[in-house]
Amino acid sequence: MGTVFSFDIRDQRTPVLHAALREAVVRLHHVDEVFSTYRPDSVISRLGRGELRLQQCPQEVRDVLALCASAERTTGGWFSDRAGGTLDPSGLVKGWAVEHASRILAEAGARNTCVNGGGDLRLTGEPAPGTPWHIGVAHPLRPGELCTLVTGRDLAIATSGTAERGAHILDPRRGTPAAGPASVTVVGPGLTLTDAYATAAFAMGERARDWLESLDGYEGFAVTRDGGSWRTSGFPEAAVTAPTAQRGGT
């Protein structure tokens, strides 16, 4: 998927858990083979070129495209798997893949994990008894600095912006690079939709704050292009900076 994945598992390492970790890694490679827009032989590339019909695709492809359609409806069209005129569900697939990897670990008995896919994270439990996860979000305008610190248990965090990959998020209504803020971070219960909503919120620009406030179970934080920031009323920002923190944000 063109990015780095990492696993932070705070549970006792057992043979079953080691096997689950291997299974999760294999699963991520499989998702890349099926959904990569950079692989001409991937199912999603062949579907986009019209070489396959949707009915000929694996069920997982149909499931992902159905989730994309649902996200498009919820966002009023600001999320789209065809924003650039070609089929590209990448704005949802990474979060969906991380969610599946996290679930594989949970089914093997892991209760306290952080799965990080390129700065988008799915957290379960806590890193130490009585201590929530502390997630530092990279500042999009000040390399090496954090713009906010999120704390919590059992949550998902996704950030969309231009700091790492440039203007790669498109305005689906125009097909041109979105003129959003420097970055938008969305926190929610699961990473599949949290990832898609972060993409949509970036594309929305100034509309994003009110839209995120209207969503049940999701909160947002943004750094504006002039260096300012805003957050929704329930954004779970830490009161103090933790000495050690996982790092999120793209």
QUIRA-V952337 format. One record per backbone hydrogen bond with DSSP energy under -1.0 kcal/mol. CO is the residue of the C=O (numbers start at 1). NH is the residue of the N-H. If there is no record, write none. Layout:
co=CO nh=NH
co=CO nh=NH
This chain:
co=4 nh=118
co=6 nh=116
co=8 nh=114
co=14 nh=18
co=15 nh=19
co=16 nh=20
co=17 nh=21
co=18 nh=22
co=19 nh=23
co=20 nh=24
co=21 nh=25
co=22 nh=26
co=23 nh=27
co=24 nh=28
co=25 nh=29
co=26 nh=30
co=27 nh=31
co=28 nh=32
co=29 nh=33
co=30 nh=34
co=31 nh=35
co=32 nh=36
co=34 nh=44
co=39 nh=42
co=42 nh=46
co=43 nh=47
co=44 nh=48
co=45 nh=49
co=46 nh=51
co=47 nh=50
co=53 nh=56
co=54 nh=57
co=58 nh=62
co=59 nh=63
co=60 nh=64
co=61 nh=65
co=62 nh=66
co=63 nh=67
co=64 nh=68
co=65 nh=69
co=66 nh=70
co=67 nh=71
co=68 nh=72
co=69 nh=73
co=70 nh=74
co=71 nh=75
co=72 nh=77
co=73 nh=76
co=75 nh=78
co=81 nh=88
co=82 nh=85
co=89 nh=92
co=89 nh=93
co=90 nh=94
co=92 nh=96
co=93 nh=97
co=94 nh=98
co=95 nh=99
co=96 nh=100
co=97 nh=101
co=98 nh=102
co=99 nh=103
co=100 nh=104
co=101 nh=105
co=102 nh=106
co=103 nh=107
co=105 nh=110
co=106 nh=109
co=112 nh=10
co=113 nh=124
co=114 nh=8
co=115 nh=122
co=116 nh=6
co=117 nh=120
co=119 nh=249
co=120 nh=117
co=121 nh=157
co=122 nh=115
co=128 nh=131
co=133 nh=152
co=134 nh=246
co=135 nh=150
co=136 nh=248
co=137 nh=147
co=142 nh=145
co=145 nh=139
co=148 nh=137
co=149 nh=238
co=150 nh=135
co=152 nh=133
co=155 nh=123
co=156 nh=188
co=157 nh=121
co=158 nh=186
co=160 nh=184
co=162 nh=166
co=166 nh=168
co=169 nh=178
co=171 nh=174
co=171 nh=175
co=176 nh=171
co=182 nh=162
co=183 nh=223
co=184 nh=160
co=185 nh=221
co=186 nh=158
co=187 nh=219
co=188 nh=156
co=190 nh=194
co=191 nh=195
co=192 nh=196
co=193 nh=197
co=194 nh=198
co=195 nh=199
co=196 nh=200
co=197 nh=201
co=198 nh=202
co=199 nh=203
co=200 nh=204
co=201 nh=205
co=204 nh=207
co=205 nh=208
co=207 nh=211
co=208 nh=212
co=209 nh=213
co=210 nh=214
co=212 nh=215
co=219 nh=187
co=220 nh=232
co=221 nh=185
co=222 nh=230
co=223 nh=182
co=223 nh=183
co=224 nh=227
co=228 nh=224
co=230 nh=222
co=232 nh=235
co=235 nh=237
co=236 nh=151
co=246 nh=136
co=248 nh=138
co=250 nh=164
